[in-house]
């Protein structure tokens, strides 16, 4: 499973997707997913929507789902039903892998019913974006290639707290065993200074520590080597410390006005203050470890939490405390234009829940995967928009929902 952090305004100003998130303030009611009845006619632009990419992404996830036991809960809340409820649609999708947009819309209309996702009745949520960064690197440390991308140390232990307490579903901690106790692992500053020694192997060395920091925020990326070959690294564990949002730190210090905060403005500040950049990044005690992944198709992203490669503008990261991976979801929001000088554009689109992230918290919250490269980076770094979320449930599952 690849866990990653969205590199957006919302993430830098809030929490990391790879880091355990604190519980909501006690003054706020707990998050609760409540589905409200809807129809395809209620989906803005559905009649002409391009859904082929989402259909292909759904089929890819179905290849995993059909191998699961029928009686297994689909995932997320109980309102998603069981695996058996989803298999008819999955079987049909796998039998017809290539459909036109019109035929794919017909498929979703035939097998699914849309329902609006709300948080205790509140239908508005936040939608951000993430991408796969590209870095320059070397297998060996030399010259400008001095910043290591570390593999997971053997003594790092990750604990899924949900396996011990139902009310801790989705929460994780990490550390190392000392005697009979689990104790905190080394912090970022200590790891960067070399505290792990030979306990953590370097997969590659990159030429920019800021790029390495952003790669850890994303959780996966590509490293171009001097001979022109490319390797992909993906999330393989985190040191257990919660993420300190460096954007929030910069705003608190008055270094960046809150209304100008973005991934791009943070990068500009770091590049302009090389003497202070390392100390600022080390205020975030969280540190991510990687593993090398194959690149079977350069047009696809690294595998998401659903175990299949991510598809640009068709894969969505969601909060799995509420939603099941593999579910088709319709978003109505806005997104940045490809040209940063242009105004935001409508983003009414069908995507598939294929990834997770600790910063993606709540029933009406999503993180859109934009692909790899500079254009994807620009869009993802500027996306932080309010919007609404619809889930496409199998007709039999939707029919069982309480009105």
N, C-alpha and C positions, 0 to 999 in steps of 0.2 A: 504494500500500500504506500502511495506517495502522499505524504501530508505536506502542505505548503502554506505559505502566507501570501495574501494578496498585497501587492505593492502599490496601494492606492492611498489617496487622501484619507479615506476612512480607516485604513489599517495603520498608517503611520501616526495618525492622531489618536488611535484607539489601542487595538491589541494585535498580537501576532496570531496567525492561523496555526502555527506549529506549537504555540505556547499554551499551557493551561490557562483558562480564563477565570477570573474571579466570579463569585456568585453575584447576581444582580443585587443592587441596594435593597435593603429590607423595606424601604419606603415605597417601592414599586411593586405592583402585583407580579407574581411569577408569570413568565411567558407561557402561553397556552395556545396550541393550534386549534382553531375552529374553522371548519370548512363551511362555506355558504354555497347554496345551489347556484349554478350558472348554466349557460348554454354556449355553443360555439358562436351563435349570433352575437353574444356579448363580447367576444374577443375582437378588439379593434384590428381591422385589416386581415382577419383570418381568411376571407374568401380569396385573397390574392397572395397569401403569404408563401414565401419560399421555405419549404420544410424538408427538402431532400436531405440536407446535412443532418438535421435532427433525426430524421428517419433512419439514416445510416448509423448514427450514434446509438439510437435505441436498439437497433439490431445487434450492434457490437456488444452491448450490455446484456442483451437477451441470450447471447451465446454462453454467457456465464450463468445466467439465471435458470435456464432450462436444466442445468445439471443439479440444481438444488432440490431438496425434498419438498414434495407438494405441501405438506403441512407446516412448513417453516414460515414464520411471519415474514412478510415481504421486506419490512424495515420501517424505521420511523415510527409513527404512531400506529395504534391498532386500526385506525381508519383506513390504512393502506391494504388491509386484508392479508391473505396468505399467498405464497408463491403460486399455488394452483390457480388462483384468480387471474394471474398475469400470464400464465403459460399459453392460453389460446392466442392472444395477441402476439406473443413472442414467437410462437411456432409459425404464424402467418408471416411475420416479418422476416424470419430466417428463410422461409420458402420463397420469398420474393424480395431479394436483396436490393434490386435496382428499380426504383419507381420514379416517375415524373413528380413534379410538385403537386399537380392536381391529383394524381393517383395516391400520393402519400397523404394528402389532406383527406382524401376519401377513406384511407385506411384508419387514420386517427378518429375520424367521425364515426366509423363503423364499430370500432372496438372500445371507444372511450367516451366518458362524459366529463366535461370540465367542471371544476369546483373552485371557488375563490378561496385562497388561503388568507386567514386573518389571525391577528394576535389578540385574543380576547375581544374579537369584533373589530379591531383596528386593521383596516385593509392596506395601509400604506407602510412600506418598508424601504430599506436602503439596498441599492444595487451598485456594486463596485466591479472592478476588473482586475485580472492578473494576466501574466504572459510568461513566456519562456525566454529568459535573457541569454545573450550570446557573449562569451568572454574570450579573451586571448590567453593562451596558456602554454605550458610545457610540462612534459613528464618529469623533468629534472629541474631542480632549483639552480638558476644561473641568471646573470644579468638582471634584467628588469622583472623577471619572474620569481618573486620572492614570497608571495602570499599563498599558503597551502589551502587546498580544499581537502579536509580531513575525512577519512573513513571512520565509521563507528568504532569506538574503542570496545574491546571485549568486556571490560568491566562495567559498561553502562547498562543499567537495568531500568526498563520501562514498566510501569505498573498501570493497568487499566482499572481504575477505581470502580467503574461500573460493574466489574465482575464480583465485587465484594458488597456493594450497596446499590440498590436500584436507583436511589435518589442522586447517585453520583454518575449516572450514565453519561458518557461522553467526556468525562474528566480523567486526566492522566497525570501522573507524576513520574519523575525519573531521578536516579541517583546511583550510588554504588554501595555494595555490601561491605560493611566493616564489622567483623565479628558476626554477631547475630542481628545487626541493625542495618537498615537502609538509611544512608546518610546523603546529604546534598552533594551533587557533583561539582566540579570546578566551574567557576563563572567565566564568561566570555573573556574578560581582561586577563585572567590567569591562563586560559587556553591559548589566547593570542600570543602571550609571552612565552609559551612553550612548556607549560606546566605538565602536559601529558607525555612529553618525551616520545619514546618509542611505542607507547600504548596506542597511538593513533597514527595510522599510515596515511601519507599524503597521496591522494589519487592524482593530483596535478598541482602545479603552481601557476597562479595567474599574475598579471602585471598591474593590477589595481586593487588595493584593499577595499575601496568603496564598491567596486563591482562585486567583489566577494561577499560583502555585507548584503547588497541587494539580492544576490543569488540565494543567500540564506533566508532572506525574507520570502522569496518566491518558493524555495524548496526544491526546484529542479532547473536545469539549464543546460546549455551546450558550451563546450570549450573547444575553440579552434586552435589546433596545434601548428607549429611552424611549418610542418611538411604538408599542410593543407587538409589533413584528416581532422575529423570532428568526433569528440566523445560527448556522451550525455551523462550527467550526474543527476541523481535523484535523492530525495530525502530518505535518510536511514536512521533517524533518531535525533533527539534534542536533549540538551543537558538538564532539562527540568525546571529552569528558571523562567518565570513569566516575562513576557516581552515588555520592555520599556519603550514606548513610542517616541522616537527621537524627534518627530515632527512636533509633538506636544511639548517636548523640552525646548525646542527652538522658539515656539510661540510664547511659552512662559518666560523665556529670557528676552523677548522682544526682538529676536533676530529675524523672524519672519512674521509678518502680519497674518492673523488667522485666516482672513479672506483670500490670502495669496498662497496658502499652503497647498502643495502638491508634491508628487514624487519628483517632478522636475525642479521645483524651487529648493527642495531639500538637497538634491544632487548639486545644484549650483552653489549652495552654501558650503557643502562639504569640499567641493573642488576649490573654492575660494579661500578656505581656511584649513590648509593641510596640517598645520601645526595643532589644530584643535579637533580635527576630524576623528582621530583615533580615540581620544578621550570621550568624545560625544558618543561614538559607536559603542564604546565599552560601558557606557551608562546602561545600555541594554545588556543585561547579564545573560540573556538567552543566546545559545550557540547551537547551530545545526550541523549534523554530520551527514555525509553522502555515501552513496554507492554508485558504481558505474552501471549504466543501463545501455542496452543495445538500441541502435537507431535503425529500425527496419524500414521505416517510411519517414523521410525528412519532412514531409508535409504534415505529419501528425505530431502531437505533443507527447510528453512522457505519460505513462499510465497514471490515471487518477486513482482515487480510493476505491472505485468500482472495479479496478483491475484491468481496464482497457485504455488504450491511448486516447488522449483528449483531442477534441476536434474544435478548431477555431470557430468561434461564434455559434457553437452548437453544444458546448459542454458548460455545465454550471456547477459551482460548488455550493453546497447547502449545509444546513445544520441537521445532522443525522439523528439528533434527539427527537426531531419532529418529522423528518422526511426520509423516504426510502430511496436509496441509490438505484438508478435505472428508470425512475419515473419521468415521463415527459412533462415539461412545465412551460407555460406561456407567460412571458414577461411583458408588461407595458410600462415603459420608462423612457428615459432619454440616454443618449450616449454622446461622447465627444465626437466631433467630426474628425476625419482623417487629417485635414488641414487644421492645425491648432488655431489659425486665425479666424476660422469660420465658426458660426454658432453651433450649439448642440443640435443633434438630429433625433428624430423619433426612433425608439428602439422597441418595436413591438415584434416579438420573435419567439419561436418555439425552440427550446433547448432541452437537454436531458441532464438530470442530476447524476453526475459521474465523479464528483470530488467532494472533499470536505475541507474544513479549516477552522481552527479554534477561534479566529476572529469573525467567522461567519456564524453569528449567534442569533437565533430567533426564528419564528415561524415564517416571517416575511422578510427574508434576507437572502441575497444571492451574490455570487462572485462569478462574473462572466469570463471565460477563457478566450483571449484574443489571439493566441498563436505565438509565434516567435518573431524576433527581429525588432528593428527600430520603430516601425509604424505601430506594431502591437504594443510596444513599450510606451509610446506616446499616448495612445488611446487609453490603455489600462491605467497609466499614471494620472490621468485627468478624470477618470470616471468615478463619480460618487453622487448618485442621483436617486431621488425618491421615485417609487413606482409601486405597482401592484403585481401580484403573483397568482396565477391560476395553475392548479395541478390537474392533469388528465388522469383520471382513475378509470379502471375497467368498469364497464357499465354495471356489472353485477355488484361490484364493490360500492360504487356511488349510490346505487339503489338502496343499500343498507344503511346509509347515513341517516342519522336522526335529523328531522327538519328543524 
